[in-house]
Amino acid sequence: MNPDQVDVELRHGELWITGERPTPAEQEGWTWHRRECPAGKFRRIVRLSEDVDAEHIDAEYRDGTLHITVPKSESAKTKRITVKA
């Protein structure tokens, strides 16, 4: 797949990953008994919490793998409080 065949969108607190795998070209003399990765359209929806920083979500396609980074918002990050004696 190519990066332009995949769409990543944030819709109402859900991360939508959609795309289409192309049908592999038929090879002369090859017989397929089974294909592990089916061709065609696909969609995955991941519900996110409200604590995400939507402005800094990043998606990168590298070495055949889609990497998506969803950072927490500053208000959701844990803050350590020092206990005074």
PyMOL commands that set and color helices and strands:
alter all, ss='L'
color gray80, all
select helices_A, chain A and resi 3-5+54-56+74-76
alter helices_A, ss='H'
color red, helices_A
select strands_A, chain A and resi 6-11+14-21+40-47+58-62+65-69
alter strands_A, ss='S'
color yellow, strands_A
deselect
rebuild
show_as cartoon
